[in-house]
Amino acid sequence: MISSSEARAVTSVPPAEQGDRLVAILRKKGVLADGDMQALKLKSRPASVATTDARPAPASVVVPPAAASAGPLPMPRKAASVEIGGFEIAPVGYLALTGVSRNTNTGNATTTNFGAIPFSNTVQGQMTETRLSAQNSVLGLRAHGNIRGVDLTGYFEGDFNGNDPANAYVNSNSHTFRMRLAYADVKAGQFETSFGQTYSWLTPNRHGMGPDPSDIFLTNNIDQSFQVGLPWARQAAAHFAWHATPNFTVGAGIENPQQYVGTGEVTYPFAFNAQLASQFDTGSVPGTPNRMPDVVAKAAYDSDVWSGTRLHLEAAGMWRHFRSTDLPQVIGANFVWHDANGWATTVGANLEFFNTFTLVGNAFWSDGGGRYLGALGPDVVPRVTGSAGAYDIALSTVRSHGYLAGFEWRVLQPTILAAYYGQAFFDSNYALDPTNPVPNRYAGFGYPNSSNAANKQIEQWTVDLKHTFWADPQYGAIAGLAQYSYLRREPWFVAAGAPPDAHTHLFFTELRYQLPGN
């Protein structure tokens, strides 16, 4: 019902305030309805206040708290769930109808490829597009139980943004269901372990370091690419955390690696192109031969700054390793390995004022971590070493950085207004390619005359609005969402007479039925 960080937020305050804190969290999550809140208020009133007579009641008269109620108190409602073998199993997710309009033809459905916005001197850059789809719907289950003091949670969710067949939009719109998250979380005392497919620890949290989606910061955007400047990944991982105090958590883990060079962003040295093609992911090479997992560590601090104001701080770091092999251009040579190490680090914070207004932000730096910055830039490039007759390859990591800042404001209890700005930057990394028969040609990323797919900088401004029309913990909720974004991308090289950048306006709307288990 409540996450581990929310439970710790309850126990971190004095005992006299813990009841109010728990009620506030349950109210915010929609577990307690208006009738439940009224019932709790009536039960907590002294007898002298519960009476409808303004004069003090005589000492000999005892007025029961229920006397002030016009009828029987409503029974608190529970979220929909079933019990199987000691586990409480509840549905999660939502059913959605999403509409998207863009003033350029990005070639995407309801998920935008931020790194491939078309330029105005192309056909796609002069075409607008409008789509309606239910493929953003998310369906899943959460199973929760407690066995001899050990807290167990199993979580699965999927959506319909998978690899669609070519005729998906012709008649039946049969979008492919895909796995988003599938993990187990085990808490025993101060220790917590989660394993399966979960969000990377480079993805910022709203609270603590837990894997529950309610604890993860992914903005309020409808677009399933979220926001430029947000580091994130959903991938196989094993995370081990120690809750040293109710406010401070630290941990380490491993995550699935994937040495990534982007789609059309990196040019391999001419003589080694065939050998390297299967060794790096261009967005369509799932069998990339990674040597070892990415190693990550994270720490988080959560505390009440003062009454009603909460602070979350976090920092994470990751070590990465890259490897390739090739046959040097030397007579009688054998295959050789080439290795490079990379790193990525993030910091994040949010400050919530009185459950209504929150400032959010995160920053990301890396040397070899472009995949985690929305996969908008490469991790590494192969470069030529040696001299004529003895050419070989060396791996060189690509530096990148990004950040996101914004606010989220609960204007009214059912209405949230949010705004964000995010930016991602990727440094060039290239050298002359002496193996190319055409002289003065380069290999690498961001070189002169390179493809305009090699992005130098991408930035995005976004405004979101979410309004809950109706909610009940037993039956779910109906909400309407809207998102406007302006997106701009700037490549490293622009041909003479070509536009210096590409930009587009994005407008999303969504009508959503939230399942009651969330």
N, C-alpha and C positions, 0 to 999 in steps of 0.2 A: 504493500500500500504506500509506504513512504521509503525513500532511498536511505542508504546508510549515512550519507552526509546530513540528511534532514533529521534522522534520528539523533545523530551527534549534536545537531544544532539545538534539539530539545533538551538533551541531558547537560548541555554546557551552561545553561542558565540556572539560577537558584531554584530550588524545588517549588517555591511559591509561584514562580512564573512559568513552570514547565507546562502546566495545563493550558494556559493561554497560548503559549507557543505552538503546542500540538494542534489546538483548534484552528489557529491561523493557517498552519500548513495544510490541514485537511480542507479548510474552506477554499484556499487558493487552488488546490488540486481538484476541487469540485466534488469531493467525497461528502461534504456536509452541504445540504441544501438550505434554502432560506428558512423552511420550517424547522429544520434541525437547529439552526442557530437561535431561533426564537425560543425553542424548547430549552436549550441550554441556558439562555438568559433568565428564563422564568425559574428554572431550578436553582439558579445561583442567587436569587434575590432573598433577602431576609423576609421573614413572615410579615413584619410590619410594613414592608414595602409592597408585598404582594396583594394586600387588601385594597379594595377600590375606595375605601373610606379614607379621606385625608387626615382624619384625627388618629392618634395612636390607638392601637387596639388595647382593650383592658388586659391587665396581667393574667386574668383568669381565662382569657379566650386565646386558644391556639388556632391560628389560621394556617391551614396546609398550603404549601406553595401552589398546588394545582387549583386553589380556589379562584385565582385570578384568571384562569383560562376559561374561555367560553365553551370548551369541549375537551375531549380527551387529547392528550399531547400526541403529535405525530410520531410514529416509530422511525428512528433513523434508518435510512436506506443504505444497502451495501452495493458496491460495484458488482456487476455480473461475474460469477465465477462458479466453478464446481470443484469438489474435493475428490481426489483420486489417490488412494494409498497414502494419505497424510499430506499430500501436496495440494495447495490451492492453485488452480489453473484458470487463468483469465485471458480473454482475447485482448489484443493490442492492435493499434493502428487506426486507420480511417478509410472511408470510401470518399473519393473526390472526383469532381468534374472540374477540369482545369482548362482555362482559356488563355492563349498567349498570342500577342500581336507584336511583330517586330517590323521596323521600317527598312530592314534589309533581309535578304533570304540567307539565313545562316546554315540552312540544310539540316537543322535539328528539329526534334519534336518539342517536348516540353522541358528538355534539359539543354541548356545553351553551352556550346563550345566557345568559351571566352577567348581562346587563343586563335580562332579561325574566323573572326568577323570579317566579311568581305569588304574590299575597297570600292570606292564610288566609281572607279573606272572599269568595273566588271558588270556583267549582266546581273549577278546575284546582288551586287551593291546597289542596283537600281530597282530591285523588286521588293515589295512588301510581302508579308505573310501573316496569316491568321490560322490558328489551329484550335480544335477542341479535342480533349482526350480524357479518359479515365485512368490512364496508365500511371499516374502519380499515386494512385491508391496504395496504401500500405496495409498488409495483413500479417498477423502473427499471434504468438501465444507467449505468456509468461507463466512459469510454474515456480511456486515458492513453498518452501517448507523449512521446518526447524527440527533437527534430530539431535537430541541430547546436547542442546546448546550450540550446535553447529548450524548456521544459517545457509541454506542452499537455494540458489535461484538458477533456473534455466530459461533462456530467452531466445526466441526466434522471430525474425520478421523478414518479409520480402516485399518487393514491389514489381511493377510490370514494365520496367525500363530496360529489359534485357535485349539481346540481339534479335530483333524482329525479322520475320521473313519479308521478302521484297514486296509482297502484296498486302502488307499489314493494313494499309489505309484504303484498300479498294472496296471490299464489302464487309468482312466480318470484324475488322480491326482487332485481330487476335494477337494482342501484345504478349510477349514472352515473360513469364514469371521468373524472377531471379532472387537469389539469396542476398540480403543486405547484412543482417547480423545473425549469428548463431553461436551463443557462448554459454558457459556455465560460470557462476560466481559463487565462491565458497568463503564464508566468513567464520573464523573461529577465534574468539577473544579479540586481540589486537591485530590479528593477521587476516589478510584477504588475498585470495588467489582467483584470477579469472583467466579462462582459456577458451579458445575457439576463434570465430571471426568477430572482431569487435573494432571499435574505433581506436586508431593509433593514439599513443600517449602524446604525440605531437599535436593532436587535436585539442583545443582548449576546453576545459570544463567550466560549467557554471558553479558547481559545488564539488568539493573534494576531488577525488581521482577515480570514482567508480565508473563502471561501463554502462550503467543505465542511461538510455537516451535522454531522460529528463535531466540528467546531470551534465550533459554535453552541450557546449555552446556551438550552435550551427546557424545562428541568426534566426529571424522570423521570415526569411525569404521563401517564396513558393518554388523558385527555380532549384532543381535538385543538384545543380552545380554550386549552389550556395552563393558565395561572394568572393570576388577577387581579393587576395590578401589573407584569406583564411587557410591555414595549414590543416590538412586533414587526409585521412585514408581510412577505409574500412578493409581490414585484412586479417589474416590468421596471426594470432599473437598469444603469448603467455605472459601475464603480468603478475607480479608479486608485490604486495603493499603491506606496510607496517603502519598502523594507526598509533603513532607514538603517544599522542595526547588526543583529547576530543577535538582539538583545533588543527593539529599538524599531522600530515601523512607523507611518507616517503616510500619509494619503491623502485624496482628495476624489472626489466623484462626483455624478451626477444620478440621480433616481428618479422613477417615475411619480407625478404628482400626482392628487389626487381631493378636491375640496372637499366635505366631509361634514357633514351636519347630524343624522344619526341617524334612527331609525325612530320617528316620533311624538314626538320630543323637542323640536323647534323649531316654533314657530308663526310663520308669515309675517304681515306687515302685511296687513290685510283687502283693501285696494284693490289690492295688488300680488301677491296670491297666485297668480293665473293666470300672471303674467309670470315669477315666480320658481320655479315648480314644477319646471321642467326644468333649472334652472341649478345645483342642488345635489343631491348624492347622498343619498337617504334609505335606502340599502341596495338600491334597485332602479332606479337611474338610471345605468347604466354610461356613457352618453354625456354625462356632465357636461362642460361646455365650460371646461376648465381652461386658463389662459393660458400657463403655463410650468412646467417640471419643478421638483420639490423639489430643492434643492441641499444636499448633505451633506458633512461632513468628519469624519474619525475618526482617533484615535491610540491605539495600544496598546503596552503594555510587558509583557514576559514575562521572568522571571528566577528562578533558584534562590536562595531566601533562605538556606538552608543545605542540606546534603546530604539529599536525599529530600523537600524541601519546596519547592513551586513557587508563585510568585505571578503572577497576571495582573491588570493594571490597564488600564482603557480609559475614554475619554471621546469623545462624539460630539455634533455640533451640526448643526442643519438650519434653513435659511431657506425659508419658504413664501410663496406669493403667491396671493391670492384676487381674483376679479373677478366682477361681475354687471352687467347692463344692465337698464334699464327706461325706460318712457315717463312722464316726470313728469306730474302732474295739472295741467298748465298748457296753456291753449289755444295751439295752434300749436307745441308743444314737439317736439323731436326726441329720439331715444333717446340716453341718456348712459351712460357707464361709471362704475362705482364700484370702487375698489381698496382692498385692505388687505393688510398684510404680517403674517406670523406666524413663530414660531420654536419650536423644540423642542431640548432638550438632555438627554443621558443620561450617567451615570457608572456604571461597573460594576467588580466585583472578585471574584476567587475566590482562596482560599488553600488549597492542597492539602498535607496533612501525610502524608508517607511512603506515598503512593499508596493511602491507606485512608480518610482523613477530609478533607472539603473544606467550607469555609465559603463561601457564595455570597451575592451581593447586588447589587442595582442600584437606581438612583433615576432618576426622569424628571420633568422640568418642561417646561411649554409654555404658549404663548399662541397657540392656533390649531393644536394638534397632537393633539387628542383621538382622531383616527382611528388613530394609532399606539399608543394605550393600549388595545389590544384592541377598538377601535371601540365603546367603551362610552359615549362622550360626543361632542358636536359639536365641530367646528373653529371655526365662525363663525356669526353670526346677522345677518340683515338688520334694520335698525331705521329708523323713520320720521324724516325731517328736514323742516324747512320749516314752513310755517304753512298755514292753510286756503286752498285755492285754488292752492297751490304746493307740495304735498307731494312729497317725493322719498325716496330710499333711501340709507342709508350702511351699510357692512359693519363689523361689530365682532367681533373674535376672542374666543374663550372660553378662559379660563385653566384649566389642569388640571395635576395632578401625581399621581404614584404611586410605589410602591416595592415591592420584593420582597426578603425575606431568608430564609435557611434553611441547611440542611446536607445533605450526602450522605456516607454512611458505608458503606464496604465492610466489612461485618461479617465475612464470610468471602470467599474468592476468588470464589465464584459468587453471592454474596448482597449486595444493596445495599439499605440503608434510607435514606430521605430524608424531610425535612419542610420545608415552606415556609409563609410567611405573606405575603400580598400585599394591597395596598390601592390603590384608584383614587379620585380626588376631582375633581369638575368644578364650577367656580364658576358661579353664576347670572349671566345677562346678559339683561336685558329692560328694556322701557319701555312706557308707555301708548301705545296705538294710536289716534291721533285719526282714522284713516280708517275705523274700525269703527263701523257705525251704532248698535251697542249701546254705551252709555257705559261708561267705566271698564273697558275691556278691554285686555289686554296683548298684546304680541308679543315673541317672543324665547325664552329658555330659563330654566326654573326659576322662573317667576313665580307669584304667588298664584293658586290655583285651576288651576294647570297640571296636565297629565297626570302620572300616577304613573310614566310611562315616562321622565320627566326625572330621571335619577338624580343625587343629590348625592354619594353615597359607596357604593362596593361593596368588600367585603373577603372574603377566602377563606383558610381554614386547610386544609392538605393534609398527609397522610402517605402515602408510597409504599413499596412493597416489591417488589423484583425479584429472582428467583432463576433462575439458569441451570441447568437439569437436566443438560444434555449439550451439549458443544461440540466441534467439529472444524473446523479451517480449510478443509478440503476439502469438507465436507458441510454446514456451517452450524451452527446451534445451536437448541435448544428451550428456551424460557424461559416462566416464569409471572410475571405482574405483578398487583398489586393497588393500588388507590388509594381512599382515603377523603377526602372534602372536606366542609367545612361552609361554606356560602356565605350571605352576608347582603347585602342591598341596601337603601339608604335613599333615598327620593325627596325632592325639594325641597318638595313639597307633599303633605300628608296631610289628607284630608277628615275632618270631625268624626265621631268614632266608628269610623273606619277604623284598621286596624293600622298602627303607626308604621313598620314595615319588613316586608320579605319575606325569608324564609330557607328553605333546603333542605339536606338531607343527600344527598350523592352517594356511591355506592359502585360502583367499576369493578373488573372482573377481566378478565384477558386471557391467553390461551394463544397463544404466538407462535413461529412457525418463522422464524428469521432466515436469510436467504439468505447463502451463503458469500462473496460479493464485498464485504461490508461491512468 
